């Protein structure tokens, strides 16, 4: 559906190898991923410069855009999200291009929420998004991001445990209202991060991670043949309680987590 790459660490790092130069860099995946299919419907790079997020997005293919390569070689960041899109919902336009930035958070998604209008209607009957949280575009991804952030606010979720529980509850709620005959189409691979916390989830799409220096790389596909890439089990979360302190929680561990103290 899409392909993404993320880095979350303590210190700023250059990421041009992973974005541009690696044998299976994000730039290469925009032209054709491991399945042979292109991801041509826009690209975006979001990153933190000090404590402020910056974002560059274009609605044209990354592999055709010299700006993607130019920008990818200039940035040094301790938090960076890169995304190349293959659309499932919405037009090919700036507003629908990932990543999304709001309230100091970055978000990107590789997946699909079937029967989106029905899901949105049900969730909005339970919690109505105010104007400042309403999506600017048409994607399932931006709606999910906006809904998560608004629940963080109204539930006063300050700790990593509280945020994690909200994410778990939202995933379970979306699963519960997805029609049974379309359940296998539900895909919720996403990465959500700010300067304090990281959350990544795998459901029904590949996800890999690699510890790199004092941080973690996350990718839809390994960008090279390094043996350090590890596949994330379906239904698992990766949680960063602060830079340098990261846990991989398997599906079983996710189900067992209630109110626990993070390391």
Secondary structure, DSSP 8 states (H G I E B T S, - for coil): -EEEEEEEEEEEEE-HIIIIISTT-HHHHHH--TTS----S-EEEEEEETTEEEEEEESS-GGG-HHHHHHHHH-EEEEEEEEEE--SSS-SSGGG-S-EEETTEEEEEEEE-SSHHHHHHHHHHHS---GGGS-SS--HHHHHHHHHHHHHHHTT--SHHHHHHHHHHHHHHHHHHS-GGGGGG-EEEEEEE-SS-EEEE-SSS--EEEEETTEEEEESS-SS--TT-EE--TT-EEEEEETTEEEEE-HHHHHH-SS----
